Amino acid sequence: MASEKRRKRVLVVDDDDDLRELLSLIVTRAGFDAETAWDGKQAVEQIEARPPDLVILDLMLPRYGGFEILRRLQQGPLAALPIVVVTGRYNDPATAGLVRAESNVVALLAKPVDTAGLTELLQSRLVDH
């Protein structure tokens, strides 16, 4: 009998408890395992200890902001880890441009998050990858 494939893991990083819970629910309903972190320091520690298959990252976080996390992960073995940035600052063209220029960012989503759009993105990035 063929061995079962490991379920893909997504780390959801947001300091807003309700949004973190909603994003985790979207991830699990899409068929993936969701793990969470509430701040940047906790996120980096979790990623370095056990790298997920994808990270959903808020930019505005306590103890390491989103940009600091993006740049930190670009160095070394985690440079190819795909990151979906979720931000309420999406309407700021300067911020959007900076985020999209980061090599490890695969998508930039505005808050409130479009559930169907995030589900489709997760499926396209994680199924058979």
The first five atom37 places (N, CA, C, CB, O) and aatype in JSON, in Angstrom:
{
  "aatype": [12, 0, 15, 6, 11, 1, 1, 11, 1, 19, 10, 19, 19, 3, 3, 3, 3, 3, 10, 1, 6, 10, 10, 15, 10, 9, 19, 16, 1, 0, 7, 13, 3, 0, 6, 16, 0, 17, 3, 7, 11, 5, 0, 19, 6, 5, 9, 6, 0, 1, 14, 14, 3, 10, 19, 9, 10, 3, 10, 12, 10, 14, 1, 18, 7, 7, 13, 6, 9, 10, 1, 1, 10, 5, 5, 7, 14, 10, 0, 0, 10, 14, 9, 19, 19, 19, 16, 7, 1, 18, 2, 3, 14, 0, 16, 0, 7, 10, 19, 1, 0, 6, 15, 2, 19, 19, 0, 10, 10, 0, 11, 14, 19, 3, 16, 0, 7, 10, 16, 6, 10, 10, 5, 15, 1, 10, 19, 3, 8],
  "atom_mask": [
    [1, 1, 1, 1, 1],
    [1, 1, 1, 1, 1],
    [1, 1, 1, 1, 1],
    [1, 1, 1, 1, 1],
    [1, 1, 1, 1, 1],
    [1, 1, 1, 1, 1],
    [1, 1, 1, 1, 1],
    [1, 1, 1, 1, 1],
    [1, 1, 1, 1, 1],
    [1, 1, 1, 1, 1],
    [1, 1, 1, 1, 1],
    [1, 1, 1, 1, 1],
    [1, 1, 1, 1, 1],
    [1, 1, 1, 1, 1],
    [1, 1, 1, 1, 1],
    [1, 1, 1, 1, 1],
    [1, 1, 1, 1, 1],
    [1, 1, 1, 1, 1],
    [1, 1, 1, 1, 1],
    [1, 1, 1, 1, 1],
    [1, 1, 1, 1, 1],
    [1, 1, 1, 1, 1],
    [1, 1, 1, 1, 1],
    [1, 1, 1, 1, 1],
    [1, 1, 1, 1, 1],
    [1, 1, 1, 1, 1],
    [1, 1, 1, 1, 1],
    [1, 1, 1, 1, 1],
    [1, 1, 1, 1, 1],
    [1, 1, 1, 1, 1],
    [1, 1, 1, 0, 1],
    [1, 1, 1, 1, 1],
    [1, 1, 1, 1, 1],
    [1, 1, 1, 1, 1],
    [1, 1, 1, 1, 1],
    [1, 1, 1, 1, 1],
    [1, 1, 1, 1, 1],
    [1, 1, 1, 1, 1],
    [1, 1, 1, 1, 1],
    [1, 1, 1, 0, 1],
    [1, 1, 1, 1, 1],
    [1, 1, 1, 1, 1],
    [1, 1, 1, 1, 1],
    [1, 1, 1, 1, 1],
    [1, 1, 1, 1, 1],
    [1, 1, 1, 1, 1],
    [1, 1, 1, 1, 1],
    [1, 1, 1, 1, 1],
    [1, 1, 1, 1, 1],
    [1, 1, 1, 1, 1],
    [1, 1, 1, 1, 1],
    [1, 1, 1, 1, 1],
    [1, 1, 1, 1, 1],
    [1, 1, 1, 1, 1],
    [1, 1, 1, 1, 1],
    [1, 1, 1, 1, 1],
    [1, 1, 1, 1, 1],
    [1, 1, 1, 1, 1],
    [1, 1, 1, 1, 1],
    [1, 1, 1, 1, 1],
    [1, 1, 1, 1, 1],
    [1, 1, 1, 1, 1],
    [1, 1, 1, 1, 1],
    [1, 1, 1, 1, 1],
    [1, 1, 1, 0, 1],
    [1, 1, 1, 0, 1],
    [1, 1, 1, 1, 1],
    [1, 1, 1, 1, 1],
    [1, 1, 1, 1, 1],
    [1, 1, 1, 1, 1],
    [1, 1, 1, 1, 1],
    [1, 1, 1, 1, 1],
    [1, 1, 1, 1, 1],
    [1, 1, 1, 1, 1],
    [1, 1, 1, 1, 1],
    [1, 1, 1, 0, 1],
    [1, 1, 1, 1, 1],
    [1, 1, 1, 1, 1],
    [1, 1, 1, 1, 1],
    [1, 1, 1, 1, 1],
    [1, 1, 1, 1, 1],
    [1, 1, 1, 1, 1],
    [1, 1, 1, 1, 1],
    [1, 1, 1, 1, 1],
    [1, 1, 1, 1, 1],
    [1, 1, 1, 1, 1],
    [1, 1, 1, 1, 1],
    [1, 1, 1, 0, 1],
    [1, 1, 1, 1, 1],
    [1, 1, 1, 1, 1],
    [1, 1, 1, 1, 1],
    [1, 1, 1, 1, 1],
    [1, 1, 1, 1, 1],
    [1, 1, 1, 1, 1],
    [1, 1, 1, 1, 1],
    [1, 1, 1, 1, 1],
    [1, 1, 1, 0, 1],
    [1, 1, 1, 1, 1],
    [1, 1, 1, 1, 1],
    [1, 1, 1, 1, 1],
    [1, 1, 1, 1, 1],
    [1, 1, 1, 1, 1],
    [1, 1, 1, 1, 1],
    [1, 1, 1, 1, 1],
    [1, 1, 1, 1, 1],
    [1, 1, 1, 1, 1],
    [1, 1, 1, 1, 1],
    [1, 1, 1, 1, 1],
    [1, 1, 1, 1, 1],
    [1, 1, 1, 1, 1],
    [1, 1, 1, 1, 1],
    [1, 1, 1, 1, 1],
    [1, 1, 1, 1, 1],
    [1, 1, 1, 1, 1],
    [1, 1, 1, 1, 1],
    [1, 1, 1, 1, 1],
    [1, 1, 1, 0, 1],
    [1, 1, 1, 1, 1],
    [1, 1, 1, 1, 1],
    [1, 1, 1, 1, 1],
    [1, 1, 1, 1, 1],
    [1, 1, 1, 1, 1],
    [1, 1, 1, 1, 1],
    [1, 1, 1, 1, 1],
    [1, 1, 1, 1, 1],
    [1, 1, 1, 1, 1],
    [1, 1, 1, 1, 1],
    [1, 1, 1, 1, 1],
    [1, 1, 1, 1, 1]
  ],
  "atom_positions": [
    [[0.83, -1.17, 0.0], [0.0, 0.0, 0.0], [0.89, 1.25, 0.0], [-0.95, -0.01, 1.21], [1.87, 1.31, 0.74]],
    [[0.54, 2.23, -0.82], [1.34, 3.45, -0.92], [1.24, 4.24, 0.38], [0.87, 4.31, -2.12], [0.2, 4.27, 1.05]],
    [[2.33, 4.87, 0.72], [2.31, 5.66, 1.94], [1.46, 6.91, 1.74], [3.75, 6.04, 2.37], [1.41, 7.48, 0.65]],
    [[0.8, 7.33, 2.82], [-0.04, 8.51, 2.73], [0.82, 9.75, 2.63], [-0.98, 8.61, 3.94], [1.88, 9.85, 3.26]],
    [[0.34, 10.71, 1.83], [1.06, 11.97, 1.71], [0.82, 12.8, 2.96], [0.64, 12.74, 0.44], [-0.28, 12.79, 3.53]],
    [[1.84, 13.51, 3.38], [1.73, 14.41, 4.53], [0.85, 15.6, 4.15], [3.15, 14.88, 5.0], [0.98, 16.17, 3.07]],
    [[-0.04, 15.96, 5.07], [-0.87, 17.14, 4.82], [0.0, 18.38, 4.86], [-2.02, 17.24, 5.86], [0.9, 18.5, 5.69]],
    [[-0.26, 19.29, 3.96], [0.49, 20.54, 3.92], [0.1, 21.41, 5.12], [0.23, 21.3, 2.59], [-1.05, 21.42, 5.55]],
    [[1.1, 22.12, 5.64], [0.9, 22.98, 6.81], [1.04, 24.44, 6.44], [1.9, 22.62, 7.91], [1.92, 24.83, 5.67]],
    [[0.15, 25.25, 7.0], [0.15, 26.69, 6.78], [0.25, 27.37, 8.15], [-1.12, 27.15, 6.0], [-0.52, 27.07, 9.06]],
    [[1.2, 28.28, 8.27], [1.32, 29.07, 9.49], [0.61, 30.4, 9.28], [2.82, 29.29, 9.88], [0.94, 31.14, 8.36]],
    [[-0.37, 30.69, 10.13], [-1.13, 31.94, 10.08], [-0.59, 32.85, 11.17], [-2.68, 31.68, 10.26], [-0.63, 32.52, 12.35]],
    [[-0.09, 34.02, 10.76], [0.53, 34.95, 11.7], [-0.25, 36.26, 11.69], [2.02, 35.2, 11.34], [-0.2, 37.02, 10.72]],
    [[-0.95, 36.53, 12.78], [-1.71, 37.77, 12.92], [-1.94, 38.02, 14.39], [-3.06, 37.71, 12.14], [-2.22, 37.09, 15.14]],
    [[-1.83, 39.28, 14.83], [-2.03, 39.6, 16.23], [-3.51, 39.81, 16.58], [-1.24, 40.82, 16.59], [-3.85, 39.96, 17.75]],
    [[-4.38, 39.83, 15.58], [-5.82, 39.94, 15.8], [-6.39, 38.53, 15.99], [-6.52, 40.68, 14.61], [-6.41, 37.74, 15.05]],
    [[-6.84, 38.23, 17.2], [-7.32, 36.88, 17.51], [-8.43, 36.42, 16.57], [-7.81, 36.83, 18.94], [-8.41, 35.29, 16.1]],
    [[-9.39, 37.29, 16.31], [-10.53, 36.91, 15.46], [-10.09, 36.63, 14.03], [-11.59, 38.01, 15.47], [-10.54, 35.66, 13.43]],
    [[-9.22, 37.47, 13.49], [-8.76, 37.26, 12.12], [-7.88, 36.02, 12.03], [-8.0, 38.49, 11.62], [-7.98, 35.25, 11.07]],
    [[-7.03, 35.81, 13.02], [-6.19, 34.62, 13.03], [-7.06, 33.36, 13.04], [-5.25, 34.63, 14.26], [-6.75, 32.38, 12.36]],
    [[-8.13, 33.39, 13.82], [-9.04, 32.25, 13.89], [-9.77, 32.06, 12.55], [-10.07, 32.45, 15.03], [-9.91, 30.93, 12.09]],
    [[-10.22, 33.14, 11.94], [-10.9, 33.06, 10.64], [-9.96, 32.5, 9.57], [-11.43, 34.44, 10.22], [-10.35, 31.62, 8.81]],
    [[-8.74, 33.02, 9.5], [-7.78, 32.55, 8.51], [-7.45, 31.07, 8.73], [-6.49, 33.39, 8.55], [-7.3, 30.32, 7.77]],
    [[-7.33, 30.66, 9.98], [-7.07, 29.25, 10.29], [-8.23, 28.37, 9.83], [-6.83, 29.07, 11.8], [-8.01, 27.27, 9.32]],
    [[-9.43, 28.85, 10.01], [-10.61, 28.11, 9.57], [-10.62, 27.96, 8.05], [-11.9, 28.81, 10.05], [-10.93, 26.89, 7.53]],
    [[-10.28, 29.02, 7.34], [-10.2, 28.97, 5.87], [-9.17, 27.93, 5.44], [-9.85, 30.36, 5.29], [-9.4, 27.14, 4.53]],
    [[-8.03, 27.94, 6.11], [-6.95, 26.99, 5.79], [-7.42, 25.54, 6.0], [-5.7, 27.27, 6.66], [-7.21, 24.69, 5.14]],
    [[-8.04, 25.27, 7.14], [-8.47, 23.89, 7.43], [-9.6, 23.46, 6.5], [-8.91, 23.76, 8.89], [-9.64, 22.3, 6.08]],
    [[-10.51, 24.35, 6.19], [-11.59, 24.01, 5.26], [-11.06, 23.77, 3.85], [-12.64, 25.12, 5.23], [-11.69, 23.05, 3.07]],
    [[-9.93, 24.35, 3.53], [-9.31, 24.12, 2.22], [-8.55, 22.79, 2.19], [-8.35, 25.27, 1.88], [-8.07, 22.38, 1.13]],
    [[-8.45, 22.13, 3.34], [-7.84, 20.8, 3.39], [-6.4, 20.77, 3.87], [0.0, 0.0, 0.0], [-5.69, 19.79, 3.63]],
    [[-5.98, 21.82, 4.56], [-4.61, 21.9, 5.04], [-4.58, 22.04, 6.56], [-3.87, 23.08, 4.38], [-5.59, 22.41, 7.17]],
    [[-3.45, 21.75, 7.16], [-3.29, 21.94, 8.6], [-2.9, 23.38, 8.87], [-2.22, 20.96, 9.19], [-2.03, 23.94, 8.21]],
    [[-3.57, 23.98, 9.85], [-3.27, 25.37, 10.22], [-2.56, 25.41, 11.56], [-4.56, 26.22, 10.27], [-2.97, 24.75, 12.52]],
    [[-1.5, 26.19, 11.61], [-0.81, 26.49, 12.86], [-0.84, 28.0, 12.99], [0.67, 25.92, 12.89], [-1.0, 28.7, 11.98]],
    [[-0.7, 28.52, 14.19], [-0.82, 29.96, 14.36], [0.31, 30.54, 15.2], [-2.14, 30.3, 14.99], [0.95, 29.86, 16.0]],
    [[0.52, 31.83, 14.99], [1.43, 32.63, 15.81], [0.81, 34.01, 15.93], [2.89, 32.7, 15.19], [0.2, 34.51, 14.98]],
    [[0.94, 34.62, 17.09], [0.3, 35.93, 17.31], [1.25, 37.11, 17.14], [-0.29, 35.97, 18.68], [0.81, 38.25, 17.04]],
    [[2.56, 36.84, 17.12], [3.51, 37.94, 16.93], [4.7, 37.49, 16.08], [4.0, 38.48, 18.29], [4.84, 36.3, 15.78]],
    [[5.53, 38.44, 15.69], [6.63, 38.13, 14.8], [7.69, 37.23, 15.39], [0.0, 0.0, 0.0], [8.22, 36.36, 14.7]],
    [[8.01, 37.42, 16.64], [9.03, 36.59, 17.29], [8.58, 35.13, 17.35], [9.34, 37.11, 18.71], [9.35, 34.22, 17.02]],
    [[7.35, 34.92, 17.77], [6.8, 33.56, 17.84], [6.78, 32.94, 16.44], [5.38, 33.58, 18.45], [7.09, 31.76, 16.28]],
    [[6.41, 33.72, 15.42], [6.35, 33.21, 14.05], [7.72, 32.74, 13.57], [5.8, 34.29, 13.11], [7.84, 31.65, 13.02]],
    [[8.73, 33.56, 13.78], [10.09, 33.21, 13.33], [10.57, 31.95, 14.05], [11.07, 34.37, 13.58], [11.14, 31.06, 13.43]],
    [[10.33, 31.87, 15.34], [10.74, 30.69, 16.09], [10.06, 29.43, 15.56], [10.42, 30.86, 17.58], [10.71, 28.39, 15.41]],
    [[8.76, 29.5, 15.28], [8.03, 28.35, 14.77], [8.52, 27.96, 13.37], [6.52, 28.64, 14.74], [8.68, 26.78, 13.06]],
    [[8.74, 28.96, 12.53], [9.19, 28.7, 11.16], [10.56, 28.04, 11.16], [9.22, 30.0, 10.34], [10.79, 27.07, 10.44]],
    [[11.47, 28.57, 11.98], [12.82, 28.01, 12.03], [12.84, 26.61, 12.64], [13.73, 28.93, 12.82], [13.64, 25.77, 12.23]],
    [[11.97, 26.34, 13.61], [11.93, 25.03, 14.27], [11.3, 23.97, 13.37], [11.17, 25.12, 15.59], [11.75, 22.83, 13.34]],
    [[10.26, 24.35, 12.65], [9.52, 23.4, 11.82], [8.88, 24.16, 10.67], [8.43, 22.63, 12.66], [7.72, 24.57, 10.76]],
    [[9.61, 24.36, 9.57], [9.11, 25.18, 8.47], [7.79, 24.66, 7.9], [10.15, 25.25, 7.37], [7.66, 23.48, 7.58]],
    [[6.81, 25.57, 7.78], [5.54, 25.19, 7.16], [5.69, 25.18, 5.63], [4.41, 26.17, 7.59], [6.76, 25.49, 5.1]],
    [[4.63, 24.82, 4.94], [4.65, 24.83, 3.48], [4.32, 26.21, 2.92], [3.67, 23.8, 2.93], [4.66, 26.51, 1.77]],
    [[3.66, 27.04, 3.73], [3.28, 28.39, 3.32], [3.0, 29.19, 4.59], [2.03, 28.37, 2.36], [2.6, 28.62, 5.6]],
    [[3.22, 30.5, 4.52], [2.94, 31.39, 5.64], [1.95, 32.45, 5.18], [4.25, 32.05, 6.19], [2.11, 33.04, 4.11]],
    [[0.92, 32.68, 6.0], [0.02, 33.82, 5.8], [0.43, 34.82, 6.86], [-1.52, 33.41, 5.92], [0.35, 34.54, 8.06]],
    [[0.89, 36.0, 6.43], [1.56, 36.95, 7.32], [0.94, 38.33, 7.29], [3.01, 37.05, 6.95], [0.8, 38.94, 6.23]],
    [[0.57, 38.82, 8.46], [0.15, 40.21, 8.62], [1.42, 41.07, 8.68], [-0.74, 40.4, 9.9], [2.44, 40.61, 9.19]],
    [[1.36, 42.28, 8.18], [2.54, 43.16, 8.23], [2.72, 43.83, 9.58], [2.43, 44.22, 7.16], [3.85, 44.01, 10.04]],
    [[1.62, 44.21, 10.21], [1.71, 44.97, 11.46], [1.61, 44.01, 12.64], [0.58, 46.05, 11.53], [0.52, 43.6, 13.04]],
    [[2.78, 43.67, 13.19], [2.86, 42.71, 14.28], [3.74, 43.24, 15.4], [3.39, 41.37, 13.78], [4.67, 44.01, 15.16]],
    [[3.45, 42.82, 16.64], [4.39, 43.12, 17.73], [5.61, 42.2, 17.63], [3.69, 42.96, 19.11], [5.55, 41.13, 17.03]],
    [[6.71, 42.64, 18.22], [7.95, 41.85, 18.31], [8.37, 41.28, 16.95], [7.79, 40.71, 19.31], [8.25, 40.07, 16.74]],
    [[8.82, 42.05, 16.06], [9.23, 41.81, 14.68], [8.03, 42.1, 13.78], [9.75, 40.32, 14.47], [7.01, 41.43, 13.86]],
    [[8.18, 43.1, 12.96], [7.14, 43.42, 11.99], [7.23, 42.51, 10.78], [0.0, 0.0, 0.0], [8.2, 41.76, 10.62]],
    [[6.21, 42.58, 9.95], [6.15, 41.73, 8.76], [7.33, 41.88, 7.83], [0.0, 0.0, 0.0], [7.85, 40.89, 7.32]],
    [[7.77, 43.12, 7.58], [8.91, 43.32, 6.69], [10.18, 42.7, 7.27], [9.13, 44.81, 6.43], [10.99, 42.13, 6.53]],
    [[10.35, 42.81, 8.57], [11.53, 42.21, 9.22], [11.49, 40.69, 9.05], [11.59, 42.59, 10.73], [12.53, 40.07, 8.8]],
    [[10.32, 40.1, 9.18], [10.19, 38.65, 9.0], [10.48, 38.27, 7.56], [8.77, 38.18, 9.41], [11.21, 37.32, 7.3]],
    [[9.91, 39.01, 6.61], [10.15, 38.72, 5.19], [11.64, 38.72, 4.88], [9.43, 39.74, 4.3], [12.15, 37.79, 4.25]],
    [[12.33, 39.74, 5.32], [13.76, 39.86, 5.02], [14.58, 38.81, 5.76], [14.26, 41.26, 5.39], [15.55, 38.28, 5.22]],
    [[14.2, 38.52, 6.97], [14.93, 37.51, 7.74], [14.83, 36.14, 7.07], [14.38, 37.44, 9.19], [15.81, 35.4, 7.01]],
    [[13.65, 35.81, 6.56], [13.44, 34.51, 5.93], [14.09, 34.42, 4.56], [11.97, 34.23, 5.81], [14.29, 33.31, 4.05]],
    [[14.42, 35.54, 3.95], [15.06, 35.52, 2.63], [16.5, 35.04, 2.72], [15.01, 36.91, 2.0], [17.11, 34.71, 1.7]],
    [[17.05, 35.02, 3.9], [18.44, 34.62, 4.1], [18.48, 33.15, 4.5], [19.13, 35.51, 5.18], [17.83, 32.75, 5.47]],
    [[19.23, 32.36, 3.78], [19.42, 30.97, 4.17], [18.42, 30.01, 3.56], [0.0, 0.0, 0.0], [17.85, 30.27, 2.5]],
    [[18.22, 28.88, 4.24], [17.45, 27.77, 3.66], [15.96, 28.04, 3.53], [17.64, 26.56, 4.49], [15.27, 27.28, 2.85]],
    [[15.44, 29.08, 4.14], [14.01, 29.37, 4.07], [13.66, 30.42, 3.01], [13.52, 29.84, 5.42], [12.53, 30.89, 2.96]],
    [[14.61, 30.76, 2.18], [14.41, 31.82, 1.19], [13.29, 31.53, 0.2], [15.68, 32.06, 0.43], [12.66, 32.45, -0.32]],
    [[13.02, 30.25, -0.06], [11.98, 29.89, -1.04], [10.62, 29.65, -0.38], [12.41, 28.64, -1.81], [9.67, 29.29, -1.08]],
    [[10.5, 29.83, 0.92], [9.24, 29.62, 1.61], [8.21, 30.63, 1.1], [9.42, 29.74, 3.15], [8.42, 31.84, 1.23]],
    [[7.09, 30.16, 0.51], [6.1, 31.1, -0.02], [5.32, 31.8, 1.1], [5.13, 30.37, -0.95], [4.89, 31.18, 2.07]],
    [[5.17, 33.11, 0.92], [4.48, 33.92, 1.93], [3.36, 34.71, 1.27], [5.47, 34.87, 2.65], [3.56, 35.36, 0.25]],
    [[2.17, 34.63, 1.87], [1.03, 35.43, 1.46], [0.88, 36.53, 2.5], [-0.29, 34.55, 1.33], [0.65, 36.25, 3.68]],
    [[1.01, 37.76, 2.06], [0.89, 38.89, 2.98], [-0.56, 39.36, 2.99], [1.85, 40.06, 2.56], [-1.18, 39.56, 1.95]],
    [[-1.09, 39.52, 4.2], [-2.45, 40.02, 4.4], [-2.31, 41.32, 5.18], [-3.37, 38.97, 5.16], [-1.73, 41.34, 6.26]],
    [[-2.85, 42.41, 4.62], [-2.68, 43.7, 5.28], [-3.87, 44.61, 5.09], [-1.44, 44.37, 4.77], [-4.57, 44.55, 4.08]],
    [[-4.08, 45.45, 6.07], [-5.09, 46.48, 5.97], [-4.54, 47.72, 5.29], [0.0, 0.0, 0.0], [-5.28, 48.67, 5.03]],
    [[-3.24, 47.73, 5.0], [-2.58, 48.87, 4.37], [-2.49, 48.69, 2.86], [-1.19, 49.09, 4.97], [-1.67, 49.35, 2.21]],
    [[-3.31, 47.82, 2.31], [-3.28, 47.49, 0.89], [-3.51, 48.71, 0.0], [-4.32, 46.44, 0.58], [-2.97, 48.78, -1.1]],
    [[-4.32, 49.67, 0.46], [-4.64, 50.84, -0.35], [-3.48, 51.8, -0.5], [-5.81, 51.56, 0.24], [-3.54, 52.73, -1.3]],
    [[-2.43, 51.61, 0.26], [-1.25, 52.45, 0.17], [-0.35, 51.89, -0.94], [-0.5, 52.51, 1.54], [0.29, 50.86, -0.74]],
    [[-0.29, 52.56, -2.11], [0.48, 52.02, -3.23], [1.97, 51.82, -2.92], [0.35, 52.95, -4.41], [2.58, 50.89, -3.44]],
    [[2.54, 52.66, -2.08], [3.95, 52.51, -1.74], [4.18, 51.21, -0.98], [4.44, 53.72, -0.91], [5.12, 50.46, -1.27]],
    [[3.32, 50.96, 0.0], [3.46, 49.72, 0.78], [3.23, 48.5, -0.11], [2.47, 49.72, 1.95], [3.99, 47.53, -0.04]],
    [[2.2, 48.55, -0.93], [1.91, 47.43, -1.84], [3.09, 47.15, -2.75], [0.65, 47.72, -2.68], [3.44, 45.99, -2.98]],
    [[3.72, 48.19, -3.27], [4.88, 48.02, -4.14], [6.05, 47.39, -3.42], [0.0, 0.0, 0.0], [6.73, 46.51, -3.96]],
    [[6.3, 47.84, -2.19], [7.4, 47.27, -1.4], [7.15, 45.8, -1.1], [7.57, 48.05, -0.08], [8.06, 44.98, -1.2]],
    [[5.93, 45.47, -0.74], [5.6, 44.08, -0.41], [5.77, 43.19, -1.64], [4.16, 43.97, 0.14], [6.39, 42.13, -1.56]],
    [[5.22, 43.61, -2.77], [5.3, 42.81, -3.99], [6.74, 42.63, -4.47], [4.46, 43.45, -5.1], [7.03, 41.66, -5.18]],
    [[7.63, 43.53, -4.11], [9.02, 43.45, -4.54], [9.82, 42.42, -3.75], [9.68, 44.81, -4.42], [10.92, 42.03, -4.16]],
    [[9.28, 41.97, -2.62], [9.99, 40.98, -1.8], [9.98, 39.63, -2.51], [9.34, 40.87, -0.39], [8.93, 39.18, -2.99]],
    [[11.13, 38.98, -2.57], [11.28, 37.76, -3.36], [10.46, 36.57, -2.85], [12.71, 37.37, -3.39], [10.13, 35.68, -3.64]],
    [[10.12, 36.55, -1.57], [9.39, 35.41, -1.02], [7.88, 35.62, -0.94], [9.92, 35.09, 0.34], [7.16, 34.75, -0.44]],
    [[7.38, 36.77, -1.4], [5.95, 37.06, -1.37], [5.3, 36.54, -2.65], [5.7, 38.59, -1.2], [5.68, 36.93, -3.75]],
    [[4.33, 35.65, -2.48], [3.62, 35.09, -3.64], [2.29, 35.76, -3.88], [3.41, 33.6, -3.44], [1.72, 35.64, -4.97]],
    [[1.77, 36.48, -2.87], [0.51, 37.2, -3.04], [0.37, 38.25, -1.95], [-0.7, 36.23, -3.01], [0.93, 38.12, -0.86]],
    [[-0.38, 39.29, -2.28], [-0.71, 40.35, -1.34], [-2.22, 40.47, -1.32], [-0.02, 41.72, -1.73], [-2.84, 40.76, -2.34]],
    [[-2.82, 40.24, -0.15], [-4.27, 40.27, -0.01], [-4.67, 41.38, 0.95], [-4.8, 38.92, 0.49], [-4.01, 41.62, 1.95]],
    [[-5.77, 42.05, 0.61], [-6.28, 43.12, 1.45], [-7.23, 42.57, 2.51], [-6.99, 44.18, 0.6], [-7.94, 41.6, 2.28]],
    [[-7.23, 43.22, 3.67], [-8.23, 42.94, 4.69], [-9.45, 43.8, 4.38], [-7.68, 43.23, 6.14], [-9.27, 44.95, 3.98]],
    [[-10.65, 43.32, 4.52], [-11.02, 41.97, 4.92], [-10.7, 40.98, 3.8], [-12.52, 41.9, 5.28], [-10.81, 41.3, 2.61]],
    [[-10.3, 39.79, 4.18], [-9.84, 38.79, 3.24], [-11.02, 38.14, 2.52], [-9.0, 37.72, 3.96], [-12.02, 37.78, 3.13]],
    [[-10.88, 38.01, 1.2], [-11.86, 37.31, 0.38], [-11.65, 35.81, 0.59], [-11.72, 37.7, -1.15], [-10.64, 35.25, 0.15]],
    [[-12.6, 35.17, 1.26], [-12.48, 33.76, 1.62], [-12.26, 32.87, 0.4], [-13.73, 33.31, 2.35], [-11.36, 32.02, 0.39]],
    [[-13.08, 33.05, -0.63], [-12.96, 32.22, -1.83], [-11.61, 32.45, -2.52], [-14.11, 32.52, -2.81], [-10.99, 31.51, -3.0]],
    [[-11.17, 33.69, -2.56], [-9.89, 34.0, -3.19], [-8.72, 33.38, -2.46], [0.0, 0.0, 0.0], [-7.79, 32.87, -3.09]],
    [[-8.75, 33.43, -1.12], [-7.68, 32.81, -0.34], [-7.7, 31.3, -0.51], [-7.81, 33.19, 1.15], [-6.64, 30.68, -0.65]],
    [[-8.87, 30.7, -0.51], [-8.98, 29.25, -0.69], [-8.4, 28.85, -2.04], [-10.45, 28.79, -0.59], [-7.65, 27.87, -2.12]],
    [[-8.73, 29.58, -3.07], [-8.2, 29.29, -4.42], [-6.68, 29.43, -4.45], [-8.85, 30.23, -5.46], [-5.99, 28.62, -5.06]],
    [[-6.17, 30.46, -3.81], [-4.73, 30.67, -3.75], [-4.03, 29.53, -3.02], [-4.42, 32.01, -3.06], [-3.0, 29.03, -3.48]],
    [[-4.59, 29.11, -1.9], [-4.0, 27.99, -1.15], [-3.99, 26.72, -2.0], [-4.79, 27.74, 0.15], [-2.98, 26.01, -2.05]],
    [[-5.1, 26.44, -2.66], [-5.18, 25.25, -3.5], [-4.13, 25.31, -4.62], [-6.59, 25.1, -4.11], [-3.45, 24.32, -4.88]],
    [[-4.01, 26.46, -5.26], [-3.07, 26.57, -6.39], [-1.62, 26.49, -5.94], [-3.29, 27.88, -7.15], [-0.78, 25.99, -6.69]],
    [[-1.31, 26.96, -4.74], [0.07, 26.94, -4.26], [0.48, 25.63, -3.59], [0.28, 28.06, -3.29], [1.65, 25.26, -3.62]],
    [[-0.48, 24.92, -2.99], [-0.12, 23.79, -2.15], [-0.5, 22.41, -2.69], [-0.74, 23.97, -0.83], [0.08, 21.41, -2.27]],
    [[-1.43, 22.34, -3.59], [-1.81, 21.04, -4.13], [-0.78, 20.63, -5.18], [-3.25, 21.07, -4.74], [-0.53, 21.35, -6.15]],
    [[-0.18, 19.45, -4.97], [0.83, 18.9, -5.87], [2.08, 19.76, -6.01], [0.23, 18.7, -7.22], [2.73, 19.74, -7.05]],
    [[2.41, 20.5, -4.97], [3.67, 21.25, -4.95], [4.56, 20.68, -3.9], [3.44, 22.77, -4.7], [5.68, 21.16, -3.71]]
  ]
}
